Amino acid sequence: MTDGPMRVVVNDEEQYSIWWSDRELPPGWSATGFEGPRQECLDHIATVWTDLRPLSVRNRTP
């Protein structure tokens, strides 16, 4: 993996990942608006993705 500009992406299950800023997003993923170096993106994800369960599982859990 390179140290090029990355962006934080999220899917419909509210699972986060990073993706290269200069590449088209894969189907099912949306940009969150946060971009930067790889480690900054990973640090951002660590602060915003506090419940790692997929949305569908969270919605089923009482």
C-alpha positions as CSV (number, residue, x, y, z in Angstrom):
1,M,0.0,0.0,0.0
2,T,1.3,3.5,-0.8
3,D,1.4,6.6,1.3
4,G,-0.6,8.6,-1.3
5,P,-3.7,10.6,-0.4
6,M,-6.5,8.4,1.0
7,R,-10.1,9.0,1.9
8,V,-12.4,7.5,4.5
9,V,-15.3,5.6,3.0
10,V,-18.4,3.9,4.5
11,N,-20.8,1.3,3.2
12,D,-24.6,0.8,3.8
13,E,-23.8,-1.2,6.9
14,E,-21.9,1.7,8.4
15,Q,-18.6,-0.1,8.1
16,Y,-15.6,2.1,7.5
17,S,-12.5,1.7,5.4
18,I,-10.0,3.7,3.5
19,W,-9.6,4.1,-0.3
20,W,-7.3,6.0,-2.6
21,S,-8.4,9.5,-3.3
22,D,-7.6,9.3,-7.0
23,R,-9.6,6.1,-7.6
24,E,-13.3,5.6,-8.3
25,L,-15.1,4.1,-5.2
26,P,-16.1,0.5,-5.4
27,P,-19.8,-0.2,-5.6
28,G,-21.6,0.1,-2.3
29,W,-19.2,2.6,-0.7
30,S,-19.5,6.4,-0.2
31,A,-17.0,9.0,0.7
32,T,-17.4,10.5,4.2
33,G,-15.5,13.7,3.3
34,F,-12.4,13.0,5.4
35,E,-9.2,12.8,3.4
36,G,-5.5,12.7,4.2
37,P,-2.5,10.5,4.7
38,R,-3.3,6.8,5.4
39,Q,-2.6,7.0,9.2
40,E,-4.7,10.1,9.7
41,C,-7.6,8.3,7.9
42,L,-7.1,5.2,10.1
43,D,-7.0,7.5,13.2
44,H,-10.2,9.2,12.2
45,I,-11.9,5.8,11.7
46,A,-10.8,4.8,15.2
47,T,-12.6,7.8,16.6
48,V,-15.9,7.6,14.7
49,W,-16.4,3.9,14.3
50,T,-17.1,3.0,18.0
51,D,-19.5,0.1,17.4
52,L,-18.0,-2.3,15.0
53,R,-21.2,-4.4,14.5
54,P,-22.8,-3.9,11.1
55,L,-25.9,-1.7,11.1
56,S,-28.2,-4.7,10.4
57,V,-26.9,-6.4,13.5
58,R,-27.2,-3.3,15.6
59,N,-30.8,-2.8,14.5
60,R,-31.7,-6.4,15.6
61,T,-30.0,-6.2,19.0
62,P,-32.4,-5.1,21.8
